[in-house]
Amino acid sequence: MGLMSITADIGLVVLFVLAFGNGANDVGKSIVALMTDPETATFRPRYSPLVWGGIFSGLGSVAAILISVRLFSAFTPQSFLQTAPGSSFILAALAGAAAWILLATLLRIQVSTTHAIVGAIIVQAVYLLGASSLQWDFLIWRILLPLAAGPFAAFVGVYVLSRLSHRRGAEASETSSGRVGIADWGSAAGVAFARGVNDAPKMAALGTFLLLGTPEDTVWLPYVIVGVAVVAGSLVWGDRVAKTLIGHTPQQRGHRLKAHAATAVLISAGAYFGDAFSTTHVSDGAAAGHHGKKGRQFLRSALRGMATAWMVTLPMAGLFAIAASILGARFWG
């Protein structure tokens, strides 16, 4: 029991680090417009948008305990594997995902936390237990397919919405207005809240597994840790990735609001129904879905981001998890 409690305590610390990195890496995706000078389209340091995005991300993370029950169940380790893994496996998965997210944040690269968690579990499982240890039917239909399809669903949704509203008056107001107003703050809050609802259960499910059989065996504690850490990461390092997103997010107000609305709705619905969407790529897909040149200029960036997630983030998080597993075995051994 003593060793189990120590492992759980270490796991909660690593969970905090992962959620801290999630907040730091992701908050800029919802509030970048609030930190962009509308006249020069350059970054302007402002603390209030970070506070705004961090608070709503934290609220979404805590609210996920009620909203995202199905998504929490989908990311329990027992759903991924044929047999329940040991605590050391989950601890290494958390460490691998956290290491990659923090490294990417330090390098000012936006990455997908969902891909990092999935990669840390799958790659480590294949290395330690073999490919047959994974629940491939579940992984393909409930995890991998939604991850791949989410951005395209956002793309189509925004494209259809843009076509329906493509009238001269509406188009003129979109192109003439680059200012940031109340609607932008509201849409940023919606995306930040949806991001918390979507990401928190994926992290909390791993933290809850580590608490099984310990005196701290509870569901709410991991959610609270994730919520606090997400806010802390947003406030401390949230401007790092936000700076790199300048020029890669819509400047026209109408385009921006449609993309934010589609992202918030799709991500929230996915979290409620248990679909493993990536907020990063759904947001990119929504930005690229606008009718005309405004959307096409973001399409290449969106496709590059999706390719990077599958070819870099997923395997790199897995390699970090394997390294953590090897180091952990030597330490505990």
Order of alpha helices (4+ residues) and beta strands (2+ residues): alpha-alpha-alpha-alpha-alpha-alpha-alpha-alpha-alpha-alpha-alpha-alpha-alpha-alpha
